Amino acid sequence: HLSTDYCNLISITMELVETLQQAIVGKTITNEYMDNVCSRLGIARLRESMANAMESARLG
């Protein structure tokens, strides 16, 4: 079970690095994508915190 979790975490990490590289060149990261990643990681609260931080940054 631990090795499966580790492999899943490495896979998601690689995906996030690729997504970050795409964002640097201007590709938009959608809320749906972030919801999917957080769901796979089981991190609902982190997603809420990120949404609040993004909203605060947008408002100035």
CYANA upper distance limits for C-alpha pairs under 8 A (distance plus 0.5 A):
  1 HIS  CA      5 ASP  CA      6.78
  2 LEU  CA      6 TYR  CA      6.62
  3 SER  CA      7 CYS  CA      6.66
  4 THR  CA      8 ASN  CA      6.68
  5 ASP  CA      9 LEU  CA      6.59
  6 TYR  CA     10 ILE  CA      6.70
  7 CYS  CA     11 SER  CA      6.64
  8 ASN  CA     12 ILE  CA      6.70
  9 LEU  CA     13 THR  CA      6.53
  9 LEU  CA     41 LEU  CA      8.32
 10 ILE  CA     14 MET  CA      6.68
 11 SER  CA     15 GLU  CA      6.79
 12 ILE  CA     16 LEU  CA      6.61
 12 ILE  CA     37 VAL  CA      7.92
 13 THR  CA     17 VAL  CA      6.74
 14 MET  CA     18 GLU  CA      6.81
 15 GLU  CA     19 THR  CA      6.66
 16 LEU  CA     20 LEU  CA      6.56
 17 VAL  CA     21 GLN  CA      6.75
 18 GLU  CA     22 GLN  CA      6.83
 19 THR  CA     23 ALA  CA      6.63
 19 THR  CA     29 ILE  CA      8.03
 20 LEU  CA     24 ILE  CA      6.74
 21 GLN  CA     25 VAL  CA      7.37
 22 GLN  CA     26 GLY  CA      7.07
 22 GLN  CA     27 LYS  CA      5.93
 23 ALA  CA     27 LYS  CA      5.15
 23 ALA  CA     28 THR  CA      6.51
 23 ALA  CA     29 ILE  CA      7.21
 29 ILE  CA     33 TYR  CA      7.22
 29 ILE  CA     34 MET  CA      7.97
 30 THR  CA     34 MET  CA      7.04
 31 ASN  CA     35 ASP  CA      6.51
 32 GLU  CA     36 ASN  CA      6.63
 33 TYR  CA     37 VAL  CA      6.80
 34 MET  CA     38 CYS  CA      6.54
 34 MET  CA     47 ARG  CA      7.86
 35 ASP  CA     39 SER  CA      6.42
 35 ASP  CA     47 ARG  CA      7.34
 36 ASN  CA     40 ARG  CA      6.72
 37 VAL  CA     41 LEU  CA      6.76
 38 CYS  CA     42 GLY  CA      6.26
 38 CYS  CA     43 ILE  CA      5.46
 38 CYS  CA     44 ALA  CA      6.78
 38 CYS  CA     46 LEU  CA      8.00
 38 CYS  CA     47 ARG  CA      6.85
 39 SER  CA     43 ILE  CA      6.60
 39 SER  CA     44 ALA  CA      7.19
 43 ILE  CA     47 ARG  CA      7.08
 44 ALA  CA     48 GLU  CA      6.98
 45 ARG  CA     49 SER  CA      6.74
 46 LEU  CA     50 MET  CA      6.65
 47 ARG  CA     51 ALA  CA      6.68
 48 GLU  CA     52 ASN  CA      6.74
 49 SER  CA     53 ALA  CA      6.64
 50 MET  CA     54 MET  CA      6.58
 51 ALA  CA     55 GLU  CA      6.66
 52 ASN  CA     56 SER  CA      6.64
 53 ALA  CA     57 ALA  CA      6.62
 54 MET  CA     58 ARG  CA      6.63
 55 GLU  CA     59 LEU  CA      6.76
 56 SER  CA     60 GLY  CA      6.89
